Amino acid sequence: MEVFDLAIIGAGPAGLSASVYASRYGISNVVIGGISGGLTTQTHEIGNWLGTEKISGFDFAQKAEAHAKSYNKAEIINTLIDEINEKDNNYVLSLSNGKKIQAKTILLAMGTKHRHLGVPGEKEFAGKGVSYCATCDGFFYRGKTVAVVGGNDSAAGAAVYLGDIAEKVYLIYRGEKLRCETFWGEAISKNPKIESVFMTNIKEIKGEQKVEELILDSPYKWL
Ligand SMILES: Cc1cc2nc3c(=O)[nH]c(=O)nc-3n(C[C@H](O)[C@H](O)[C@H](O)COP(=O)(O)OP(=O)(O)OC[C@H]3O[C@@H](n4cnc5c(N)ncnc54)[C@H](O)[C@@H]3O)c2cc1C
């Protein structure tokens, strides 16, 4: 079995960048990650990558993977890691696809996990109106009323994206004002379909078969 100098766990921007640097130093490496590009595949538009004004997350992910592969020093395997053991001073990685990989060193670049609201109804309605990726699931909200929770870049970007698809977008945020890039803030204020609801938390998500109603912890202004 080939022994790689380096196994990189995670094929997002961090893992693929690490692979590029390793290859440039002549370090043989294998990148193992569920999805190349990681979370960037969930964004409709990346606008802060210097030298490229606009690129879709999907295109960025493809380019990043191609860049990492271009040095012929890296292998990229899209699967997850089940187990890591030590053998003869090397690491043996058991992959979810049944394959085993040996490497002298390991670099962890597994990114982050979604944060959850932790309110009643969230788990029950996951996939039935509760979503964690606007670009993945935006299609289902075409012509509908949708609420985005949060006040940072991801939430603001999602609200702008959904503003082109949904009939109405409520951006519900516990803070007093958005903390996103001015770029997103301006896009929100230009779109009359997006309404920000500040100083408000969601207490419960209700419905029969799918999400129909949100219970807020403070009165909505029109009620
Ligand atoms: C909607 C949205 C929009 C965004 N827009 C922008 C933007 O415009 N500009 C910007 O700079 N940033 C943006 N971001 C943030 C950006 O996507 C993240 O900062 C970046 O992806 C983090 O990179 P990462 O490699 O650390 O982790 P991730 O991208 O999360 O990648 C983690 C990798 O690890 C893999 N992995 C996890 N667990 C395992 C395991 N057990 N075994 C094997 N592999 C595993 C995953 O499959 C994935 O390949 C956005 C994020 C979101 C959600």
Ligand as a Chemical Component Dictionary entry (heavy atoms), coordinates in Angstrom:
data_LIG
# 
_chem_comp.id                   LIG 
_chem_comp.type                 NON-POLYMER 
_chem_comp.pdbx_formal_charge   0 
_chem_comp.three_letter_code    LIG 
# 
loop_
_chem_comp_atom.comp_id 
_chem_comp_atom.atom_id 
_chem_comp_atom.alt_atom_id 
_chem_comp_atom.type_symbol 
_chem_comp_atom.charge 
_chem_comp_atom.model_Cartn_x 
_chem_comp_atom.model_Cartn_y 
_chem_comp_atom.model_Cartn_z 
_chem_comp_atom.pdbx_ordinal 
LIG C1  C1  C 0 -24.127 30.005 2.346  1  
LIG C2  C2  C 0 -22.654 30.303 2.513  2  
LIG C3  C3  C 0 -22.070 31.325 1.773  3  
LIG C4  C4  C 0 -20.711 31.616 1.908  4  
LIG N1  N1  N 0 -20.167 32.603 1.128  5  
LIG C5  C5  C 0 -18.852 32.901 1.236  6  
LIG C6  C6  C 0 -18.253 33.914 0.410  7  
LIG O1  O1  O 0 -18.902 34.520 -0.436 8  
LIG N2  N2  N 0 -16.942 34.175 0.597  9  
LIG C7  C7  C 0 -16.190 33.509 1.531  10 
LIG O2  O2  O 0 -14.998 33.802 1.657  11 
LIG N3  N3  N 0 -16.725 32.534 2.309  12 
LIG C8  C8  C 0 -18.023 32.222 2.183  13 
LIG N4  N4  N 0 -18.583 31.255 2.984  14 
LIG C9  C9  C 0 -17.743 30.605 4.002  15 
LIG C10 C10 C 0 -16.869 29.525 3.382  16 
LIG O3  O3  O 0 -17.675 28.610 2.659  17 
LIG C11 C11 C 0 -16.129 28.817 4.520  18 
LIG O4  O4  O 0 -15.403 29.773 5.255  19 
LIG C12 C12 C 0 -15.158 27.799 3.961  20 
LIG O5  O5  O 0 -15.831 26.850 3.155  21 
LIG C13 C13 C 0 -14.434 27.085 5.106  22 
LIG O6  O6  O 0 -13.518 26.201 4.512  23 
LIG P1  P1  P 0 -12.991 24.907 5.241  24 
LIG O7  O7  O 0 -12.153 24.176 4.256  25 
LIG O8  O8  O 0 -12.395 25.293 6.540  26 
LIG O9  O9  O 0 -14.273 24.032 5.636  27 
LIG P2  P2  P 0 -15.481 23.455 4.767  28 
LIG O10 O10 O 0 -15.722 24.263 3.557  29 
LIG O11 O11 O 0 -16.596 23.248 5.735  30 
LIG O12 O12 O 0 -14.972 22.026 4.296  31 
LIG C14 C14 C 0 -14.895 20.944 5.184  32 
LIG C15 C15 C 0 -14.523 19.703 4.408  33 
LIG O13 O13 O 0 -14.313 18.642 5.348  34 
LIG C16 C16 C 0 -15.028 17.491 4.919  35 
LIG N5  N5  N 0 -15.286 16.648 6.088  36 
LIG C17 C17 C 0 -15.964 16.942 7.231  37 
LIG N6  N6  N 0 -15.955 15.881 8.062  38 
LIG C18 C18 C 0 -15.239 14.911 7.437  39 
LIG C19 C19 C 0 -14.870 13.577 7.778  40 
LIG N7  N7  N 0 -15.220 13.009 8.927  41 
LIG N8  N8  N 0 -14.148 12.865 6.884  42 
LIG C20 C20 C 0 -13.761 13.423 5.714  43 
LIG N9  N9  N 0 -14.081 14.678 5.344  44 
LIG C21 C21 C 0 -14.814 15.399 6.188  45 
LIG C22 C22 C 0 -16.253 18.070 4.223  46 
LIG O14 O14 O 0 -16.863 17.113 3.370  47 
LIG C23 C23 C 0 -15.595 19.204 3.444  48 
LIG O15 O15 O 0 -14.977 18.716 2.277  49 
LIG C24 C24 C 0 -19.920 30.900 2.843  50 
LIG C25 C25 C 0 -20.515 29.866 3.587  51 
LIG C26 C26 C 0 -21.863 29.558 3.425  52 
LIG C27 C27 C 0 -22.483 28.432 4.219  53 
# 
loop_
_chem_comp_bond.comp_id 
_chem_comp_bond.atom_id_1 
_chem_comp_bond.atom_id_2 
_chem_comp_bond.value_order 
_chem_comp_bond.pdbx_ordinal 
LIG C1  C2  SING 1  
LIG C2  C3  SING 2  
LIG C2  C26 DOUB 3  
LIG C3  C4  DOUB 4  
LIG C4  N1  SING 5  
LIG C4  C24 SING 6  
LIG N1  C5  DOUB 7  
LIG C5  C6  SING 8  
LIG C5  C8  SING 9  
LIG C6  O1  DOUB 10 
LIG C6  N2  SING 11 
LIG N2  C7  SING 12 
LIG C7  O2  DOUB 13 
LIG C7  N3  SING 14 
LIG N3  C8  DOUB 15 
LIG C8  N4  SING 16 
LIG N4  C9  SING 17 
LIG N4  C24 SING 18 
LIG C9  C10 SING 19 
LIG C10 O3  SING 20 
LIG C10 C11 SING 21 
LIG C11 O4  SING 22 
LIG C11 C12 SING 23 
LIG C12 O5  SING 24 
LIG C12 C13 SING 25 
LIG C13 O6  SING 26 
LIG O6  P1  SING 27 
LIG P1  O7  DOUB 28 
LIG P1  O8  SING 29 
LIG P1  O9  SING 30 
LIG O9  P2  SING 31 
LIG P2  O10 DOUB 32 
LIG P2  O11 SING 33 
LIG P2  O12 SING 34 
LIG O12 C14 SING 35 
LIG C14 C15 SING 36 
LIG C15 O13 SING 37 
LIG C15 C23 SING 38 
LIG O13 C16 SING 39 
LIG C16 N5  SING 40 
LIG C16 C22 SING 41 
LIG N5  C17 SING 42 
LIG N5  C21 SING 43 
LIG C17 N6  DOUB 44 
LIG N6  C18 SING 45 
LIG C18 C19 SING 46 
LIG C18 C21 DOUB 47 
LIG C19 N7  SING 48 
LIG C19 N8  DOUB 49 
LIG N8  C20 SING 50 
LIG C20 N9  DOUB 51 
LIG N9  C21 SING 52 
LIG C22 O14 SING 53 
LIG C22 C23 SING 54 
LIG C23 O15 SING 55 
LIG C24 C25 DOUB 56 
LIG C25 C26 SING 57 
LIG C26 C27 SING 58 
# 
